[in-house]
Amino acid sequence: MLIIIRTDASQQIGLGHLTRCLSLAEGLRDIGANVEFIVRNHVESLNSQIIKKGFKTHLLPNIISSSLKKNLKGYEKWLCTKQIIDANETAQIIADWQIDWLIVDHYAIDHNWEKILKPYTKKIMVIDDLANRPHDCDLLLDQNYTHDHGRYNNLLSSDTIQLIGPKYALLRKEFLENRNILNKTYNEIKRIFIFFGGVDSVNLTTRVLNALLNPNLTNLKLCVVIGVSNPHSKTIKAQVSKHPNAKLYVQVDNMAELMAKSDISLGSGGSATWERMAVGLPSIVITIADNQVDSTKSLAQDNYINWLGCEKQVSEKKIYNELLDVISKPQLLYEQSNKCQKLVRGNGVKIISRLLTIGPDIKTLKVNKAKASDSILYWEWANDHDVRVNAFNQSYIEWKSHQEWFNKHLNNLDTTLLLIDSEFGPVGQVRFDKSDFYFIINYSISRQFRGLGLGKAILIEAISYLQSYWEEFTLIAYVKERNIASRKIFTRLGFSEKCTSSSDGLIYRFKLKFDPVM
């Protein structure tokens, strides 16, 4: 399996996007996938970290005209070009590759970019947390904590897999391995962990260190972590030297271990939030970007963290007072530590890696009768390109025509419309149309779940459901001769194959009691 990741890192962007993509890349590599990166060669690029982790990296050019640079707006400045140009440059790199998944993690990219790249990959996954633009993708992951789980509904196709929440946080495996299994009492706070991201362009690290020079706090041990590309490293080193119990760590590989040994953290929002929560480290959080505010605010409202405010609102005095207040509440810290570990279990990379390469566990599949609200989903599935190619009537199905058909069959006693669900959403549909003493079977799999060997499992679940109502029956399936995948599935299930009068079709039949071959 070949998986390509398109993301960027720079002084302006920071390391958050790259860090979570690297975590996922390592998880995918661990289970046998081949993962490569496509990144733009920014002037102050941090792409060496990808190479250091052993991943092949393809660089997009960083040549940009002054006239184009003036026309870039918002997150386009992070991309350093127009996304259509970026899409075409990316397409040139992957034109001859057989890609299973293209993973995109970039605020400057939306459905316009994704539509251009669609012909070059089987499936597209988007990592996002803004919910501010439409996407044309098969799977969307937003690991942020939110009270609004429907915020992408008008931005995605109804059959797009949506994975929302920190359950899916993309953390390195060290955070799973260093979960704090020993409950602390927090009656005595000894060690403070300080980390404001790999870049910390506003130098919150120094602001916090100044606050901690207060004589009432100098007894605390300080674990100060910065990235190798921190532009304020000299200033921070000077401040660390002034504190009697502070130690500076630069670009560490044992972040989880350092967090687990600490009692309280002072840090930014974003990806580091999920790292701290996974190891049960109570946090005082200062947001450094607008996209961190909503999730951080929601976490604070539900008492997972202590939010001090946005960077521009936070003074050294405010940091000092907040730390004194938090230290005086050991019970609050104890509760936060336990709540955080329940919310963020640290196995998001394992969950996503398995989904992309193996699919949902067939043991978790569930059969539900279709509802009126499923009409749009059925319509999109019916008009999927591969479904239409394998259908005997290949014409596009108009919405009005579909509505009439769906409503008619939904209320027809001789038709059974079944939706096969998984922990990641609907996987496919199976329909049984009763005619005299037999049932005609029709099925399809959502494009996101194709190629994972789920067809047989879906049919077994659906036929077992039918068996709960009918002890004996005959199943008939009409399959195009060139539809090799379906032919193999029905054969493996024990159906007999017969030619029809048409050279383009086959009849598959299974009679009497059904005992599917596993």
N, C-alpha and C positions, 0 to 999 in steps of 0.2 A: 504494500500500500504506500503510495506517494502522497504526502501532505505538504502543501506550501503555505507559509505564513507571511502575510504582508503587513508589516508594522514599521514604526520608526522610533528613534530615540535621539534626543539632542538636548542642549542646554535649555532651549525654550520648551520642548515637549516634556522633558524629564525622563525618568526611567520606568515609570509605572506600567506603560503598555508593553514595553520590551520584557520587563520582569515577569509579568503574568504569562506572556507568550512563551518565554523560555521555560517556565514551569510546566506548561502544557506540552511543549515540545519534548521535554525530558520524559514526561509520563508516556507519551506516544512512542518514543524511541524504546522505552523499557519493555513495551509489549510488541515490539517488532516492526513498527512503522518507520519508513524513511521520511525524515522531516528536513526541509530546507527553507531558508528565509530569503525574502526579497525586501530590501530596505533602500532608502534613498541615502546617497553618500553626502550627508550634511557636513558642513565645514567643521563643526565641532562634534562630529558624530561619535557615538558610543558603540559602534557596531563591533568593535573588537571583542566585546563581551559574548557575542554570539559565536564567534570563531573560537574563543576560549573554551566554550562549552562543547565544541566539537561538531558544530553544525555548518554545513556548506552555506555560504552567503552570496547572493547575487545583488550587485549594487546598481541602483538607478542613478543616472547622471544628476549632478547638482548645478548644471549650467543653466542660468536663468537670465533673461534679458531684463534690463532696467524698466522697460515699458510694461512687461508682464508683471514684474514684482510690484509695481505701483497699483495694479488692478486686483491684486490678491486681497481677499477680505476674510476676516474671522479665522477659522481653522485652516483655510487655504494657505495661510502664512506658515503653518506647521508643515504642510506638504511641499511648500516652496514651488508650487506649480498648480495649474488647473487639474482637477481630478480626471478629466477626459484625457489629458495628455499623459497623466500618470497611468491610467488604465491601458492606453495603447502601448506605452513603454513596457508595462508589465506583460501584456499580451505577447509582445515580441520575444520576451525571454522564455515564456512557457509554451509557445506555439506548437512545438513538436512533442510535448510531454503528455503522458497519460496520468492526469491528476485525479485522485479520488476525492480529496477535500482541499479547498482553498479557504484558508482562515484569514479574516481581515480584522485588524484592530487599529482603527484610525478614525479620529473625529472628523477628518476632512473628506471621508469617503461615504457615499450613500448609494441608492439604487441605480443612479446613472453609471457609476463605475462598475457596479456589480453586473449590470445587464451586458456590458461590453465583455466582461470576463466569463460570463456563463457558458459560452460554447467551448471553453478551454478546460472545463473541470466538470466532474460528475455532480459535485455538491459544493455549496458555499456556506461557511459559518461566519457569523459576525459577532464580535465581542464589542459591546457598547454599554454605556451607562447614562447617556444623555437623553434618550427617547425624544429627540427633537427633529428627526428626519426619517423618511421612508427607506426601507431596505428591501432588496429582492434577493432573499436568501432562504436556505433550507432550515437553518438553525440559528437562533439568536441567544446569546448568553449575556445576561446582565447580573453580575454578582453582587450588586448593591442591595442594601436593605431598604425596602420601601413599603409603604402602606397602600400603594396603588399598583396592584399586579396587572391591571388592564391598560397600563399606559402605552403599550406598544400595539394595541389592538387595531388602531386605525393607521398604523405605519407598516404593517406586515400583512402578507397573505394569511388567510385563516388557517391554512395547513402548515404554517411555519412552526417548527418546534420552538417553544419559548422556555428557556431555563432561567428563572428569575430568583435571585436571592443568594445570600452568602453560603448556602448549602453547597453551591457550585463554585465557590471561590477557588481561583487557580493559585494554589500555594505549593511551594517546593515540598518534597516529601519529608524534609527535616522537621517541618511544623507538625506533621502527623506523628513523627517519631518522638518529638519532644513535648507532647502534651503533658501538662502538669497533673499527674495522677495523685500527688500528695496535696491534700487540702491545707492551705495556709490559714493562720488565724488573723494575720494582718494587725495584731496588737502592737507589733514593733516593726516599723518600716526602716529598712536598712539600705536598700539599693534602688536607685532610680535609673531607668533606661531612657535615653534621649536619642531620638532619630526622626528627622524631618525629610526623609526621602534621599534618593541618590544624588540630587543636585542642590536642593534647598537654596534657590536663587535669592530669596529674601532674607536669608541668614537668620532664621528663627533660632537656630542652635545657639548662636552667640547671645541672643536676647534671653534665652532660658538660662544659660550659664551665668549671665549677670545677675539674674534673679536669685540663683542658688548660691551666690556669694554672701548672702545675708548670714550673719553669725548664727542665727537660729537653725540654719540648714546645713552648715558646713560639716556636720557629723555624718551626713549621708554619703554613701558611696555612689559615684556617678559613672555609668557606662555610656559613653558618648560615641555614637556611630555616624560616620559620614561616608559618602561615596567618593570614589577616586577622582571624579570630575567636579567635585564641589568647588565653586569659584572662590569660596571664603575660607579655604582650608588653613591658610597661614594665620588668619585672625582667630579661628577656632582653636588652633593649637596653642596660641598665646593665652587664650582664656582658660583652657584646660589646665595649663601649667600654674595658674593662679589658685586653682582649687586644690586643697590638700588631699582630697580623696577621689579625684577624677582620673579616668583612664580613657584615652582616645583609641578608637578602632577605625581603620580605613578599609573600605571594601571587603568586609568580612564574609566568610563562607559558613559561619556558625551562628547566624542571626537568631535562629530559634533557640539555641542553647543559651545565648546571652539574655534573651527575653525571659526564658523559663526561670533563670536564676534571679531575676529582678522582682521587685514588689509592686512598683508603680511605673507607668510610662508617661512621658511627655512626648507627643508626636503629632504628625499631620494626619489628615484624613486620607482616603484613597486605599490602595492595596495594602499598605502597612497596617491598616485597621484590622483586616481579617487575619493577618499574621499574629498580631497581639492577642486577638480574641481566641484564636485556635489554641494558644498555649496558656490561656486563662490569665493574661496580664491586664489588670485594671488600668484604664488610660484616661489621661487628661488630653483632649484633642483640640488642636488649633487648625482650622481649615485654611488651606493656602490657595485654593482654586474654587471658582464658582460651582463646578460640577461635583465638588465634595460636600456641598452644604446640605442638600436635601437628605441624603443618606445619613450623614452625621447627625443632623437634627432629629431624624426619626429614631436613631439609636439612642440618643440622649433622652428623648421623650419616653422611651420604654426602659430607661435605666440600665442600659448596657454599658454606657460610657459617660464621661463628664465632658461636655462640650464647652470650651472657654470662649468660642466665637471665631470670627474671621481674623486673619492675620493683622489687618490694619486696625482692628479694634482692641488688640491685646497688648498691654504694656507689661513691663517687668514687674511692676507692683501687683498687677492683676494675676500674673503667673504665681508670684509668691503667695498671695492670699489664698488662691485656689488650692495650691499644694498643701498649705497648712490646714485648710478646711477638710480636704480629702483624707489626710493622714489622721485626723481626729475621728474618723468614722470607719473603724475596722469592720463593722458588720456590713456596711454598704460595699466595701471592697470585696469582702468574702462572697456576697451575693452576686456582685458583678462578675467575679472570676468564674463562678459556676454557671451563670447564665450564658456567658460568652462562649464557653466550651460546648454547651449544649446547642447553641446556634451555629457555630462554626466548628465542624468536626475535623476539618483539615484534609478530607478525602475527595475534594472536588475534582482534582486532576484525574484521579482513578475513575470517578464516575464518568467524566467527559471522554476520557481516553477509551474507555470500554464502549461507550455509546457510538463514537465515531468509527471504531474498528470492528466491533462485534455486534453492536445493537443492544436493545433492551433484553433483559433476561426473560426467556420465553415462559418461565414459571410465574412471572408477574402479569402475563397477559390476561385481560378480562373481557368478557363478552357483554355488551349492553345493547338493548334495542335502540334503534335510532329515534331521535326526537325531531320535532319540527324545526328546532334551532340548528340542526345539523345540515339543513338544506344547502347552505352556501358551501360548506365543506365538501359535500357530495358533488356539487356542481363543479367545483375546482378540480376535484379528483377525476371526474368524468371527462373533463376537457384537457387533462394532462396529455402531453404529446404522445408518450409511450402507450397510454391507455387507448387513445384514439387509433393509433397505428395497429394495435392488436384487436380492435373491435371490428365486427363485421360491417357495421355502419360507421364510417370514419368521419362523417360530417361533424362540424362544430355544433355543440348544443347551446342554443340560445337560452338565456336566463328564464324568460317567460315559459318556454316549453318545458324546461327542467322543473320549474315550480309546479306546473300542472302535473307532470309525471310523478314528482316526489310526493306531493300531497295525496295523489290517487293511490300510490303504492303503500304509503305510510298507513293508510286507513283500510287497506285491503286485507281481508282475513286470509287470503291465499298467498300473500307475500310476506316474507319475513326479512326485514332490513336490520342487519346486525353491524354494530361498530365495534372494532377490536381496539381496546385501549391498553396503554402501557403507562409506566410511571413518567414517561416523557411526553405523553399525549397520544392521540389517535394514531394507530399504525396502519389501519386499512379497514375495508368493508367487505362483508359477504352477504349476498342476497340469495334467498331461496324462493323460487316461484313454483307453487303447487299446480300441477296439471294432472288430473285423474289420480293415478296411483304412483306418481313419481314427482320428484322435485328437480327443477333446473337450477343449477348452482352457478353463480357469477361472483367473481371477487376481483379486488384490486388492492395494491399496496401503495401507500403514500410514497412519493418519490424519495423522501428523506430516509426511508427505511429499506429501500431496495438494495439488492446486492448483499444482504446480510443473512440470507437463508431463512427468512421468516415466513415464506409462503406456506410451507407445509404446516408449520405450527399454527398459523392463523386459521387454516382450513380445519385442522383437527379440533380446535377450540369451537369453531362455529358448528361443525357437524355434531360434536358432543352436545352442544346446546340443543340442536334439533332432536337429538335422541331422547332428551328429557321429556319431549312431548309426543314423539312417535317411536314405537318400539321397532317397527319394520318399515322400510321405505327403500325406494330406488332413487339414486342420484344420477343426474345427467349433466354433463358439461360439454359445451360446444367450444372447441378451441381451433384457432387457425393453425395450419400445418407449420408455418414458420415461427410460431410462438413456442420455441423450444423450452423456455423456462417453465411455462405452465404445463406443457406436456410431461416434462420430467416429474413435476410435483404430483400430478394426478397418477402417474405410473407408480411412483414411490408409495402413494397412499393405497394402492391396490386396485385402482380403477382399470377396467379393460378398455382397450382402444379399438375403435372401428372406424373405417373410412365412411364418409358420407357421399352422397351423389355429387357434391361439389368437390372439385379438386383442391379447393382452398381450405377445407375444414375437416375436422375429426370429431367423433363423438366418444366421450369417455363415460363409462357406465359403472356404477357400483350398486349391486342389488342386495336386498334384504338387510340383515343386521350388519351394522358397520363396526368393524374392529380395526381401526387404522393401524397401519404398520409404522411403528416408531423407529 
